Amino acid sequence: MKAYSIDLRQKIIDTYYNQPISQRQLATRFCVALSLVQKLLKQYRLTGNVAPQPHRGGVKLKLKEE
């Protein structure tokens, strides 16, 4: 799945902090999942950044291929 644009992410953050609106209403307004809104707000509070995080990859294999 493609990451949401930084512009949309910033609009969600700006709207939340500038208007009296709940997280659920915000998700409905921007047609995104409530979990995305919660994740963005947490990320913004912790880092001050709304850019998508890099993919961390999968589980490392324990057996070496020979």
PDBQT receptor file of N, H, CA, C and O in Angstrom, charges set to zero:
ATOM      1  N   MET A   1       0.832  -1.177   0.000  1.00  0.00    +0.000 N 
ATOM      2  CA  MET A   1       0.000   0.000   0.000  1.00  0.00    +0.000 C 
ATOM      3  C   MET A   1       0.880   1.244   0.000  1.00  0.00    +0.000 C 
ATOM      4  O   MET A   1       1.888   1.299   0.705  1.00  0.00    +0.000 OA
ATOM      5  N   LYS A   2       0.504   2.214  -0.773  1.00  0.00    +0.000 N 
ATOM      6  H   LYS A   2      -0.314   2.169  -1.345  1.00  0.00    +0.000 HD
ATOM      7  CA  LYS A   2       1.269   3.438  -0.873  1.00  0.00    +0.000 C 
ATOM      8  C   LYS A   2       1.034   4.319   0.353  1.00  0.00    +0.000 C 
ATOM      9  O   LYS A   2      -0.078   4.375   0.880  1.00  0.00    +0.000 OA
ATOM     10  N   ALA A   3       2.074   4.999   0.799  1.00  0.00    +0.000 N 
ATOM     11  H   ALA A   3       2.976   4.953   0.371  1.00  0.00    +0.000 HD
ATOM     12  CA  ALA A   3       1.972   5.874   1.968  1.00  0.00    +0.000 C 
ATOM     13  C   ALA A   3       1.145   7.117   1.632  1.00  0.00    +0.000 C 
ATOM     14  O   ALA A   3       1.144   7.589   0.495  1.00  0.00    +0.000 OA
ATOM     15  N   TYR A   4       0.451   7.634   2.633  1.00  0.00    +0.000 N 
ATOM     16  H   TYR A   4       0.452   7.251   3.557  1.00  0.00    +0.000 HD
ATOM     17  CA  TYR A   4      -0.297   8.874   2.446  1.00  0.00    +0.000 C 
ATOM     18  C   TYR A   4       0.691  10.021   2.271  1.00  0.00    +0.000 C 
ATOM     19  O   TYR A   4       1.788   9.994   2.828  1.00  0.00    +0.000 OA
ATOM     20  N   SER A   5       0.298  11.028   1.496  1.00  0.00    +0.000 N 
ATOM     21  H   SER A   5      -0.594  11.050   1.043  1.00  0.00    +0.000 HD
ATOM     22  CA  SER A   5       1.194  12.144   1.207  1.00  0.00    +0.000 C 
ATOM     23  C   SER A   5       1.476  12.956   2.469  1.00  0.00    +0.000 C 
ATOM     24  O   SER A   5       0.673  12.987   3.401  1.00  0.00    +0.000 OA
ATOM     25  N   ILE A   6       2.617  13.600   2.476  1.00  0.00    +0.000 N 
ATOM     26  H   ILE A   6       3.270  13.575   1.719  1.00  0.00    +0.000 HD
ATOM     27  CA  ILE A   6       2.987  14.454   3.605  1.00  0.00    +0.000 C 
ATOM     28  C   ILE A   6       2.008  15.611   3.719  1.00  0.00    +0.000 C 
ATOM     29  O   ILE A   6       1.711  16.067   4.823  1.00  0.00    +0.000 OA
ATOM     30  N   ASP A   7       1.504  16.090   2.581  1.00  0.00    +0.000 N 
ATOM     31  H   ASP A   7       1.746  15.719   1.685  1.00  0.00    +0.000 HD
ATOM     32  CA  ASP A   7       0.532  17.181   2.584  1.00  0.00    +0.000 C 
ATOM     33  C   ASP A   7      -0.738  16.782   3.343  1.00  0.00    +0.000 C 
ATOM     34  O   ASP A   7      -1.225  17.545   4.177  1.00  0.00    +0.000 OA
ATOM     35  N   LEU A   8      -1.270  15.601   3.062  1.00  0.00    +0.000 N 
ATOM     36  H   LEU A   8      -0.874  14.981   2.385  1.00  0.00    +0.000 HD
ATOM     37  CA  LEU A   8      -2.465  15.126   3.761  1.00  0.00    +0.000 C 
ATOM     38  C   LEU A   8      -2.174  14.933   5.244  1.00  0.00    +0.000 C 
ATOM     39  O   LEU A   8      -2.979  15.314   6.093  1.00  0.00    +0.000 OA
ATOM     40  N   ARG A   9      -1.035  14.346   5.552  1.00  0.00    +0.000 N 
ATOM     41  H   ARG A   9      -0.381  14.036   4.862  1.00  0.00    +0.000 HD
ATOM     42  CA  ARG A   9      -0.653  14.135   6.943  1.00  0.00    +0.000 C 
ATOM     43  C   ARG A   9      -0.587  15.466   7.697  1.00  0.00    +0.000 C 
ATOM     44  O   ARG A   9      -1.067  15.568   8.827  1.00  0.00    +0.000 OA
ATOM     45  N   GLN A  10       0.007  16.482   7.069  1.00  0.00    +0.000 N 
ATOM     46  H   GLN A  10       0.396  16.399   6.151  1.00  0.00    +0.000 HD
ATOM     47  CA  GLN A  10       0.129  17.788   7.716  1.00  0.00    +0.000 C 
ATOM     48  C   GLN A  10      -1.234  18.450   7.877  1.00  0.00    +0.000 C 
ATOM     49  O   GLN A  10      -1.479  19.110   8.887  1.00  0.00    +0.000 OA
ATOM     50  N   LYS A  11      -2.129  18.286   6.898  1.00  0.00    +0.000 N 
ATOM     51  H   LYS A  11      -1.930  17.750   6.078  1.00  0.00    +0.000 HD
ATOM     52  CA  LYS A  11      -3.485  18.839   7.008  1.00  0.00    +0.000 C 
ATOM     53  C   LYS A  11      -4.232  18.225   8.185  1.00  0.00    +0.000 C 
ATOM     54  O   LYS A  11      -4.951  18.924   8.900  1.00  0.00    +0.000 OA
ATOM     55  N   ILE A  12      -4.065  16.928   8.386  1.00  0.00    +0.000 N 
ATOM     56  H   ILE A  12      -3.481  16.361   7.805  1.00  0.00    +0.000 HD
ATOM     57  CA  ILE A  12      -4.717  16.252   9.509  1.00  0.00    +0.000 C 
ATOM     58  C   ILE A  12      -4.210  16.825  10.832  1.00  0.00    +0.000 C 
ATOM     59  O   ILE A  12      -5.005  17.120  11.724  1.00  0.00    +0.000 OA
ATOM     60  N   ILE A  13      -2.908  16.981  10.961  1.00  0.00    +0.000 N 
ATOM     61  H   ILE A  13      -2.262  16.741  10.236  1.00  0.00    +0.000 HD
ATOM     62  CA  ILE A  13      -2.315  17.530  12.187  1.00  0.00    +0.000 C 
ATOM     63  C   ILE A  13      -2.777  18.965  12.413  1.00  0.00    +0.000 C 
ATOM     64  O   ILE A  13      -3.189  19.318  13.518  1.00  0.00    +0.000 OA
ATOM     65  N   ASP A  14      -2.710  19.793  11.376  1.00  0.00    +0.000 N 
ATOM     66  H   ASP A  14      -2.375  19.506  10.478  1.00  0.00    +0.000 HD
ATOM     67  CA  ASP A  14      -3.113  21.200  11.501  1.00  0.00    +0.000 C 
ATOM     68  C   ASP A  14      -4.573  21.325  11.905  1.00  0.00    +0.000 C 
ATOM     69  O   ASP A  14      -4.914  22.136  12.767  1.00  0.00    +0.000 OA
ATOM     70  N   THR A  15      -5.431  20.532  11.292  1.00  0.00    +0.000 N 
ATOM     71  H   THR A  15      -5.154  19.874  10.592  1.00  0.00    +0.000 HD
ATOM     72  CA  THR A  15      -6.858  20.585  11.604  1.00  0.00    +0.000 C 
ATOM     73  C   THR A  15      -7.103  20.176  13.050  1.00  0.00    +0.000 C 
ATOM     74  O   THR A  15      -7.908  20.797  13.744  1.00  0.00    +0.000 OA
ATOM     75  N   TYR A  16      -6.420  19.144  13.504  1.00  0.00    +0.000 N 
ATOM     76  H   TYR A  16      -5.766  18.639  12.941  1.00  0.00    +0.000 HD
ATOM     77  CA  TYR A  16      -6.615  18.663  14.876  1.00  0.00    +0.000 C 
ATOM     78  C   TYR A  16      -6.227  19.732  15.900  1.00  0.00    +0.000 C 
ATOM     79  O   TYR A  16      -6.941  19.930  16.883  1.00  0.00    +0.000 OA
ATOM     80  N   TYR A  17      -5.117  20.413  15.684  1.00  0.00    +0.000 N 
ATOM     81  H   TYR A  17      -4.537  20.252  14.886  1.00  0.00    +0.000 HD
ATOM     82  CA  TYR A  17      -4.639  21.389  16.662  1.00  0.00    +0.000 C 
ATOM     83  C   TYR A  17      -5.283  22.768  16.521  1.00  0.00    +0.000 C 
ATOM     84  O   TYR A  17      -5.198  23.574  17.447  1.00  0.00    +0.000 OA
ATOM     85  N   ASN A  18      -5.923  23.058  15.392  1.00  0.00    +0.000 N 
ATOM     86  H   ASN A  18      -5.993  22.403  14.640  1.00  0.00    +0.000 HD
ATOM     87  CA  ASN A  18      -6.510  24.385  15.185  1.00  0.00    +0.000 C 
ATOM     88  C   ASN A  18      -8.026  24.425  15.290  1.00  0.00    +0.000 C 
ATOM     89  O   ASN A  18      -8.604  25.511  15.312  1.00  0.00    +0.000 OA
ATOM     90  N   GLN A  19      -8.683  23.282  15.354  1.00  0.00    +0.000 N 
ATOM     91  H   GLN A  19      -8.214  22.399  15.336  1.00  0.00    +0.000 HD
ATOM     92  CA  GLN A  19     -10.144  23.245  15.435  1.00  0.00    +0.000 C 
ATOM     93  C   GLN A  19     -10.566  22.283  16.535  1.00  0.00    +0.000 C 
ATOM     94  O   GLN A  19      -9.895  21.279  16.777  1.00  0.00    +0.000 OA
ATOM     95  N   PRO A  20     -11.680  22.586  17.203  1.00  0.00    +0.000 N 
ATOM     96  CA  PRO A  20     -12.169  21.647  18.221  1.00  0.00    +0.000 C 
ATOM     97  C   PRO A  20     -12.858  20.454  17.551  1.00  0.00    +0.000 C 
ATOM     98  O   PRO A  20     -14.064  20.492  17.306  1.00  0.00    +0.000 OA
ATOM     99  N   ILE A  21     -12.104  19.406  17.257  1.00  0.00    +0.000 N 
ATOM    100  H   ILE A  21     -11.124  19.375  17.455  1.00  0.00    +0.000 HD
ATOM    101  CA  ILE A  21     -12.625  18.253  16.522  1.00  0.00    +0.000 C 
ATOM    102  C   ILE A  21     -12.043  16.977  17.130  1.00  0.00    +0.000 C 
ATOM    103  O   ILE A  21     -10.880  16.945  17.535  1.00  0.00    +0.000 OA
ATOM    104  N   SER A  22     -12.856  15.939  17.189  1.00  0.00    +0.000 N 
ATOM    105  H   SER A  22     -13.800  15.965  16.861  1.00  0.00    +0.000 HD
ATOM    106  CA  SER A  22     -12.382  14.668  17.749  1.00  0.00    +0.000 C 
ATOM    107  C   SER A  22     -11.563  13.911  16.702  1.00  0.00    +0.000 C 
ATOM    108  O   SER A  22     -11.609  14.216  15.510  1.00  0.00    +0.000 OA
ATOM    109  N   GLN A  23     -10.826  12.934  17.173  1.00  0.00    +0.000 N 
ATOM    110  H   GLN A  23     -10.789  12.687  18.141  1.00  0.00    +0.000 HD
ATOM    111  CA  GLN A  23     -10.028  12.117  16.262  1.00  0.00    +0.000 C 
ATOM    112  C   GLN A  23     -10.927  11.334  15.315  1.00  0.00    +0.000 C 
ATOM    113  O   GLN A  23     -10.597  11.170  14.141  1.00  0.00    +0.000 OA
ATOM    114  N   ARG A  24     -12.049  10.853  15.813  1.00  0.00    +0.000 N 
ATOM    115  H   ARG A  24     -12.316  10.985  16.767  1.00  0.00    +0.000 HD
ATOM    116  CA  ARG A  24     -12.987  10.095  14.980  1.00  0.00    +0.000 C 
ATOM    117  C   ARG A  24     -13.567  10.987  13.878  1.00  0.00    +0.000 C 
ATOM    118  O   ARG A  24     -13.669  10.561  12.727  1.00  0.00    +0.000 OA
ATOM    119  N   GLN A  25     -13.945  12.218  14.222  1.00  0.00    +0.000 N 
ATOM    120  H   GLN A  25     -13.861  12.565  15.156  1.00  0.00    +0.000 HD
ATOM    121  CA  GLN A  25     -14.478  13.155  13.226  1.00  0.00    +0.000 C 
ATOM    122  C   GLN A  25     -13.410  13.502  12.195  1.00  0.00    +0.000 C 
ATOM    123  O   GLN A  25     -13.704  13.649  11.009  1.00  0.00    +0.000 OA
ATOM    124  N   LEU A  26     -12.187  13.629  12.652  1.00  0.00    +0.000 N 
ATOM    125  H   LEU A  26     -11.948  13.509  13.616  1.00  0.00    +0.000 HD
ATOM    126  CA  LEU A  26     -11.072  13.929  11.762  1.00  0.00    +0.000 C 
ATOM    127  C   LEU A  26     -10.869  12.800  10.749  1.00  0.00    +0.000 C 
ATOM    128  O   LEU A  26     -10.649  13.056   9.565  1.00  0.00    +0.000 OA
ATOM    129  N   ALA A  27     -10.942  11.562  11.214  1.00  0.00    +0.000 N 
ATOM    130  H   ALA A  27     -11.121  11.354  12.176  1.00  0.00    +0.000 HD
ATOM    131  CA  ALA A  27     -10.795  10.405  10.324  1.00  0.00    +0.000 C 
ATOM    132  C   ALA A  27     -11.903  10.390   9.278  1.00  0.00    +0.000 C 
ATOM    133  O   ALA A  27     -11.655  10.112   8.105  1.00  0.00    +0.000 OA
ATOM    134  N   THR A  28     -13.125  10.689   9.709  1.00  0.00    +0.000 N 
ATOM    135  H   THR A  28     -13.327  10.914  10.662  1.00  0.00    +0.000 HD
ATOM    136  CA  THR A  28     -14.257  10.723   8.779  1.00  0.00    +0.000 C 
ATOM    137  C   THR A  28     -14.093  11.848   7.769  1.00  0.00    +0.000 C 
ATOM    138  O   THR A  28     -14.348  11.663   6.579  1.00  0.00    +0.000 OA
ATOM    139  N   ARG A  29     -13.674  12.996   8.235  1.00  0.00    +0.000 N 
ATOM    140  H   ARG A  29     -13.466  13.147   9.201  1.00  0.00    +0.000 HD
ATOM    141  CA  ARG A  29     -13.523  14.166   7.367  1.00  0.00    +0.000 C 
ATOM    142  C   ARG A  29     -12.503  13.934   6.254  1.00  0.00    +0.000 C 
ATOM    143  O   ARG A  29     -12.722  14.347   5.115  1.00  0.00    +0.000 OA
ATOM    144  N   PHE A  30     -11.392  13.278   6.578  1.00  0.00    +0.000 N 
ATOM    145  H   PHE A  30     -11.214  12.943   7.504  1.00  0.00    +0.000 HD
ATOM    146  CA  PHE A  30     -10.327  13.061   5.596  1.00  0.00    +0.000 C 
ATOM    147  C   PHE A  30     -10.377  11.667   4.956  1.00  0.00    +0.000 C 
ATOM    148  O   PHE A  30      -9.485  11.303   4.189  1.00  0.00    +0.000 OA
ATOM    149  N   CYS A  31     -11.419  10.889   5.271  1.00  0.00    +0.000 N 
ATOM    150  H   CYS A  31     -12.143  11.184   5.894  1.00  0.00    +0.000 HD
ATOM    151  CA  CYS A  31     -11.605   9.546   4.692  1.00  0.00    +0.000 C 
ATOM    152  C   CYS A  31     -10.396   8.640   4.922  1.00  0.00    +0.000 C 
ATOM    153  O   CYS A  31      -9.910   7.980   4.003  1.00  0.00    +0.000 OA
ATOM    154  N   VAL A  32      -9.929   8.625   6.156  1.00  0.00    +0.000 N 
ATOM    155  H   VAL A  32     -10.324   9.161   6.902  1.00  0.00    +0.000 HD
ATOM    156  CA  VAL A  32      -8.824   7.748   6.539  1.00  0.00    +0.000 C 
ATOM    157  C   VAL A  32      -9.248   6.961   7.774  1.00  0.00    +0.000 C 
ATOM    158  O   VAL A  32     -10.256   7.280   8.403  1.00  0.00    +0.000 OA
ATOM    159  N   ALA A  33      -8.490   5.954   8.111  1.00  0.00    +0.000 N 
ATOM    160  H   ALA A  33      -7.671   5.695   7.600  1.00  0.00    +0.000 HD
ATOM    161  CA  ALA A  33      -8.792   5.139   9.289  1.00  0.00    +0.000 C 
ATOM    162  C   ALA A  33      -8.467   5.904  10.572  1.00  0.00    +0.000 C 
ATOM    163  O   ALA A  33      -7.540   6.713  10.614  1.00  0.00    +0.000 OA
ATOM    164  N   LEU A  34      -9.242   5.633  11.601  1.00  0.00    +0.000 N 
ATOM    165  H   LEU A  34      -9.995   4.976  11.567  1.00  0.00    +0.000 HD
ATOM    166  CA  LEU A  34      -9.000   6.246  12.908  1.00  0.00    +0.000 C 
ATOM    167  C   LEU A  34      -7.600   5.901  13.405  1.00  0.00    +0.000 C 
ATOM    168  O   LEU A  34      -6.934   6.733  14.023  1.00  0.00    +0.000 OA
ATOM    169  N   SER A  35      -7.158   4.687  13.137  1.00  0.00    +0.000 N 
ATOM    170  H   SER A  35      -7.698   4.012  12.635  1.00  0.00    +0.000 HD
ATOM    171  CA  SER A  35      -5.823   4.264  13.579  1.00  0.00    +0.000 C 
ATOM    172  C   SER A  35      -4.722   5.107  12.934  1.00  0.00    +0.000 C 
ATOM    173  O   SER A  35      -3.688   5.350  13.556  1.00  0.00    +0.000 OA
ATOM    174  N   LEU A  36      -4.933   5.557  11.690  1.00  0.00    +0.000 N 
ATOM    175  H   LEU A  36      -5.773   5.360  11.184  1.00  0.00    +0.000 HD
ATOM    176  CA  LEU A  36      -3.948   6.423  11.041  1.00  0.00    +0.000 C 
ATOM    177  C   LEU A  36      -3.873   7.758  11.770  1.00  0.00    +0.000 C 
ATOM    178  O   LEU A  36      -2.783   8.266  12.032  1.00  0.00    +0.000 OA
ATOM    179  N   VAL A  37      -5.023   8.323  12.095  1.00  0.00    +0.000 N 
ATOM    180  H   VAL A  37      -5.909   7.911  11.882  1.00  0.00    +0.000 HD
ATOM    181  CA  VAL A  37      -5.055   9.605  12.811  1.00  0.00    +0.000 C 
ATOM    182  C   VAL A  37      -4.333   9.460  14.152  1.00  0.00    +0.000 C 
ATOM    183  O   VAL A  37      -3.523  10.313  14.516  1.00  0.00    +0.000 OA
ATOM    184  N   GLN A  38      -4.621   8.398  14.877  1.00  0.00    +0.000 N 
ATOM    185  H   GLN A  38      -5.280   7.706  14.582  1.00  0.00    +0.000 HD
ATOM    186  CA  GLN A  38      -3.982   8.170  16.172  1.00  0.00    +0.000 C 
ATOM    187  C   GLN A  38      -2.475   8.007  16.018  1.00  0.00    +0.000 C 
ATOM    188  O   GLN A  38      -1.703   8.551  16.809  1.00  0.00    +0.000 OA
ATOM    189  N   LYS A  39      -2.056   7.261  15.000  1.00  0.00    +0.000 N 
ATOM    190  H   LYS A  39      -2.683   6.819  14.357  1.00  0.00    +0.000 HD
ATOM    191  CA  LYS A  39      -0.633   7.039  14.752  1.00  0.00    +0.000 C 
ATOM    192  C   LYS A  39       0.071   8.347  14.396  1.00  0.00    +0.000 C 
ATOM    193  O   LYS A  39       1.170   8.617  14.882  1.00  0.00    +0.000 OA
ATOM    194  N   LEU A  40      -0.562   9.158  13.547  1.00  0.00    +0.000 N 
ATOM    195  H   LEU A  40      -1.454   8.939  13.152  1.00  0.00    +0.000 HD
ATOM    196  CA  LEU A  40       0.032  10.437  13.154  1.00  0.00    +0.000 C 
ATOM    197  C   LEU A  40       0.185  11.377  14.339  1.00  0.00    +0.000 C 
ATOM    198  O   LEU A  40       1.224  12.018  14.498  1.00  0.00    +0.000 OA
ATOM    199  N   LEU A  41      -0.849  11.460  15.171  1.00  0.00    +0.000 N 
ATOM    200  H   LEU A  41      -1.693  10.939  15.042  1.00  0.00    +0.000 HD
ATOM    201  CA  LEU A  41      -0.788  12.344  16.334  1.00  0.00    +0.000 C 
ATOM    202  C   LEU A  41       0.303  11.900  17.305  1.00  0.00    +0.000 C 
ATOM    203  O   LEU A  41       1.028  12.732  17.851  1.00  0.00    +0.000 OA
ATOM    204  N   LYS A  42       0.417  10.601  17.519  1.00  0.00    +0.000 N 
ATOM    205  H   LYS A  42      -0.172   9.925  17.076  1.00  0.00    +0.000 HD
ATOM    206  CA  LYS A  42       1.460  10.083  18.407  1.00  0.00    +0.000 C 
ATOM    207  C   LYS A  42       2.845  10.371  17.833  1.00  0.00    +0.000 C 
ATOM    208  O   LYS A  42       3.741  10.816  18.549  1.00  0.00    +0.000 OA
ATOM    209  N   GLN A  43       3.011  10.115  16.541  1.00  0.00    +0.000 N 
ATOM    210  H   GLN A  43       2.282   9.753  15.959  1.00  0.00    +0.000 HD
ATOM    211  CA  GLN A  43       4.295  10.360  15.882  1.00  0.00    +0.000 C 
ATOM    212  C   GLN A  43       4.650  11.837  15.951  1.00  0.00    +0.000 C 
ATOM    213  O   GLN A  43       5.806  12.184  16.195  1.00  0.00    +0.000 OA
ATOM    214  N   TYR A  44       3.672  12.713  15.740  1.00  0.00    +0.000 N 
ATOM    215  H   TYR A  44       2.733  12.431  15.542  1.00  0.00    +0.000 HD
ATOM    216  CA  TYR A  44       3.920  14.151  15.773  1.00  0.00    +0.000 C 
ATOM    217  C   TYR A  44       4.307  14.602  17.183  1.00  0.00    +0.000 C 
ATOM    218  O   TYR A  44       5.210  15.422  17.346  1.00  0.00    +0.000 OA
ATOM    219  N   ARG A  45       3.626  14.070  18.203  1.00  0.00    +0.000 N 
ATOM    220  H   ARG A  45       2.892  13.404  18.071  1.00  0.00    +0.000 HD
ATOM    221  CA  ARG A  45       3.953  14.435  19.590  1.00  0.00    +0.000 C 
ATOM    222  C   ARG A  45       5.367  13.987  19.967  1.00  0.00    +0.000 C 
ATOM    223  O   ARG A  45       6.087  14.707  20.659  1.00  0.00    +0.000 OA
ATOM    224  N   LEU A  46       5.757  12.802  19.511  1.00  0.00    +0.000 N 
ATOM    225  H   LEU A  46       5.172  12.218  18.949  1.00  0.00    +0.000 HD
ATOM    226  CA  LEU A  46       7.063  12.257  19.884  1.00  0.00    +0.000 C 
ATOM    227  C   LEU A  46       8.222  12.850  19.091  1.00  0.00    +0.000 C 
ATOM    228  O   LEU A  46       9.295  13.089  19.645  1.00  0.00    +0.000 OA
ATOM    229  N   THR A  47       8.013  13.088  17.796  1.00  0.00    +0.000 N 
ATOM    230  H   THR A  47       7.141  12.893  17.346  1.00  0.00    +0.000 HD
ATOM    231  CA  THR A  47       9.126  13.500  16.933  1.00  0.00    +0.000 C 
ATOM    232  C   THR A  47       8.974  14.885  16.324  1.00  0.00    +0.000 C 
ATOM    233  O   THR A  47       9.959  15.477  15.883  1.00  0.00    +0.000 OA
ATOM    234  N   GLY A  48       7.739  15.417  16.294  1.00  0.00    +0.000 N 
ATOM    235  H   GLY A  48       6.939  14.936  16.653  1.00  0.00    +0.000 HD
ATOM    236  CA  GLY A  48       7.510  16.694  15.627  1.00  0.00    +0.000 C 
ATOM    237  C   GLY A  48       7.526  16.558  14.115  1.00  0.00    +0.000 C 
ATOM    238  O   GLY A  48       7.627  17.553  13.398  1.00  0.00    +0.000 OA
ATOM    239  N   ASN A  49       7.427  15.336  13.633  1.00  0.00    +0.000 N 
ATOM    240  H   ASN A  49       7.345  14.527  14.215  1.00  0.00    +0.000 HD
ATOM    241  CA  ASN A  49       7.547  15.043  12.211  1.00  0.00    +0.000 C 
ATOM    242  C   ASN A  49       6.360  14.175  11.781  1.00  0.00    +0.000 C 
ATOM    243  O   ASN A  49       5.907  13.319  12.541  1.00  0.00    +0.000 OA
ATOM    244  N   VAL A  50       5.860  14.396  10.565  1.00  0.00    +0.000 N 
ATOM    245  H   VAL A  50       6.228  15.091   9.948  1.00  0.00    +0.000 HD
ATOM    246  CA  VAL A  50       4.743  13.588  10.070  1.00  0.00    +0.000 C 
ATOM    247  C   VAL A  50       5.118  12.753   8.850  1.00  0.00    +0.000 C 
ATOM    248  O   VAL A  50       4.255  12.103   8.258  1.00  0.00    +0.000 OA
ATOM    249  N   ALA A  51       6.381  12.762   8.472  1.00  0.00    +0.000 N 
ATOM    250  H   ALA A  51       7.081  13.289   8.952  1.00  0.00    +0.000 HD
ATOM    251  CA  ALA A  51       6.819  11.994   7.300  1.00  0.00    +0.000 C 
ATOM    252  C   ALA A  51       6.679  10.500   7.573  1.00  0.00    +0.000 C 
ATOM    253  O   ALA A  51       6.855  10.062   8.710  1.00  0.00    +0.000 OA
ATOM    254  N   PRO A  52       6.362   9.706   6.538  1.00  0.00    +0.000 N 
ATOM    255  CA  PRO A  52       6.243   8.265   6.746  1.00  0.00    +0.000 C 
ATOM    256  C   PRO A  52       7.575   7.656   7.182  1.00  0.00    +0.000 C 
ATOM    257  O   PRO A  52       8.642   8.074   6.732  1.00  0.00    +0.000 OA
ATOM    258  N   GLN A  53       7.492   6.678   8.053  1.00  0.00    +0.000 N 
ATOM    259  H   GLN A  53       6.625   6.339   8.418  1.00  0.00    +0.000 HD
ATOM    260  CA  GLN A  53       8.686   5.996   8.540  1.00  0.00    +0.000 C 
ATOM    261  C   GLN A  53       9.148   4.981   7.497  1.00  0.00    +0.000 C 
ATOM    262  O   GLN A  53       8.318   4.403   6.795  1.00  0.00    +0.000 OA
ATOM    263  N   PRO A  54      10.452   4.756   7.384  1.00  0.00    +0.000 N 
ATOM    264  CA  PRO A  54      10.940   3.769   6.413  1.00  0.00    +0.000 C 
ATOM    265  C   PRO A  54      10.510   2.361   6.794  1.00  0.00    +0.000 C 
ATOM    266  O   PRO A  54      10.335   2.043   7.970  1.00  0.00    +0.000 OA
ATOM    267  N   HIS A  55      10.346   1.530   5.782  1.00  0.00    +0.000 N 
ATOM    268  H   HIS A  55      10.488   1.788   4.826  1.00  0.00    +0.000 HD
ATOM    269  CA  HIS A  55       9.977   0.131   5.999  1.00  0.00    +0.000 C 
ATOM    270  C   HIS A  55      11.143  -0.578   6.674  1.00  0.00    +0.000 C 
ATOM    271  O   HIS A  55      12.288  -0.438   6.246  1.00  0.00    +0.000 OA
ATOM    272  N   ARG A  56      10.865  -1.316   7.698  1.00  0.00    +0.000 N 
ATOM    273  H   ARG A  56       9.935  -1.430   8.047  1.00  0.00    +0.000 HD
ATOM    274  CA  ARG A  56      11.929  -1.942   8.487  1.00  0.00    +0.000 C 
ATOM    275  C   ARG A  56      12.345  -3.309   7.973  1.00  0.00    +0.000 C 
ATOM    276  O   ARG A  56      13.304  -3.887   8.484  1.00  0.00    +0.000 OA
ATOM    277  N   GLY A  57      11.662  -3.833   6.994  1.00  0.00    +0.000 N 
ATOM    278  H   GLY A  57      10.883  -3.363   6.578  1.00  0.00    +0.000 HD
ATOM    279  CA  GLY A  57      12.027  -5.138   6.461  1.00  0.00    +0.000 C 
ATOM    280  C   GLY A  57      11.351  -6.259   7.210  1.00  0.00    +0.000 C 
ATOM    281  O   GLY A  57      10.518  -6.020   8.084  1.00  0.00    +0.000 OA
ATOM    282  N   GLY A  58      11.701  -7.456   6.877  1.00  0.00    +0.000 N 
ATOM    283  H   GLY A  58      12.378  -7.650   6.167  1.00  0.00    +0.000 HD
ATOM    284  CA  GLY A  58      11.061  -8.613   7.482  1.00  0.00    +0.000 C 
ATOM    285  C   GLY A  58      11.940  -9.278   8.527  1.00  0.00    +0.000 C 
ATOM    286  O   GLY A  58      12.915  -8.703   9.010  1.00  0.00    +0.000 OA
ATOM    287  N   VAL A  59      11.573 -10.481   8.855  1.00  0.00    +0.000 N 
ATOM    288  H   VAL A  59      10.781 -10.948   8.462  1.00  0.00    +0.000 HD
ATOM    289  CA  VAL A  59      12.312 -11.270   9.830  1.00  0.00    +0.000 C 
ATOM    290  C   VAL A  59      13.595 -11.767   9.179  1.00  0.00    +0.000 C 
ATOM    291  O   VAL A  59      13.581 -12.248   8.046  1.00  0.00    +0.000 OA
ATOM    292  N   LYS A  60      14.690 -11.649   9.895  1.00  0.00    +0.000 N 
ATOM    293  H   LYS A  60      14.702 -11.259  10.815  1.00  0.00    +0.000 HD
ATOM    294  CA  LYS A  60      15.964 -12.128   9.367  1.00  0.00    +0.000 C 
ATOM    295  C   LYS A  60      16.005 -13.653   9.443  1.00  0.00    +0.000 C 
ATOM    296  O   LYS A  60      15.571 -14.253  10.427  1.00  0.00    +0.000 OA
ATOM    297  N   LEU A  61      16.529 -14.257   8.397  1.00  0.00    +0.000 N 
ATOM    298  H   LEU A  61      16.882 -13.769   7.598  1.00  0.00    +0.000 HD
ATOM    299  CA  LEU A  61      16.636 -15.712   8.350  1.00  0.00    +0.000 C 
ATOM    300  C   LEU A  61      17.728 -16.195   9.296  1.00  0.00    +0.000 C 
ATOM    301  O   LEU A  61      18.795 -15.588   9.386  1.00  0.00    +0.000 OA
ATOM    302  N   LYS A  62      17.458 -17.285   9.995  1.00  0.00    +0.000 N 
ATOM    303  H   LYS A  62      16.591 -17.779   9.922  1.00  0.00    +0.000 HD
ATOM    304  CA  LYS A  62      18.455 -17.834  10.911  1.00  0.00    +0.000 C 
ATOM    305  C   LYS A  62      19.397 -18.791  10.197  1.00  0.00    +0.000 C 
ATOM    306  O   LYS A  62      20.560 -18.923  10.580  1.00  0.00    +0.000 OA
ATOM    307  N   LEU A  63      18.903 -19.456   9.162  1.00  0.00    +0.000 N 
ATOM    308  H   LEU A  63      17.959 -19.349   8.851  1.00  0.00    +0.000 HD
ATOM    309  CA  LEU A  63      19.735 -20.375   8.399  1.00  0.00    +0.000 C 
ATOM    310  C   LEU A  63      20.372 -19.630   7.241  1.00  0.00    +0.000 C 
ATOM    311  O   LEU A  63      19.726 -18.822   6.574  1.00  0.00    +0.000 OA
ATOM    312  N   LYS A  64      21.636 -19.910   7.014  1.00  0.00    +0.000 N 
ATOM    313  H   LYS A  64      22.160 -20.566   7.556  1.00  0.00    +0.000 HD
ATOM    314  CA  LYS A  64      22.328 -19.268   5.904  1.00  0.00    +0.000 C 
ATOM    315  C   LYS A  64      22.175 -20.125   4.663  1.00  0.00    +0.000 C 
ATOM    316  O   LYS A  64      22.272 -21.351   4.718  1.00  0.00    +0.000 OA
ATOM    317  N   GLU A  65      21.939 -19.473   3.564  1.00  0.00    +0.000 N 
ATOM    318  H   GLU A  65      21.861 -18.477   3.519  1.00  0.00    +0.000 HD
ATOM    319  CA  GLU A  65      21.805 -20.176   2.293  1.00  0.00    +0.000 C 
ATOM    320  C   GLU A  65      23.197 -20.494   1.759  1.00  0.00    +0.000 C 
ATOM    321  O   GLU A  65      24.046 -19.607   1.676  1.00  0.00    +0.000 OA
ATOM    322  N   GLU A  66      23.442 -21.766   1.392  1.00  0.00    +0.000 N 
ATOM    323  H   GLU A  66      22.753 -22.487   1.460  1.00  0.00    +0.000 HD
ATOM    324  CA  GLU A  66      24.772 -22.146   0.903  1.00  0.00    +0.000 C 
ATOM    325  C   GLU A  66      24.733 -22.553  -0.545  1.00  0.00    +0.000 C 
ATOM    326  O   GLU A  66      25.765 -22.903  -1.117  1.00  0.00    +0.000 OA
TER     327      GLU A  66
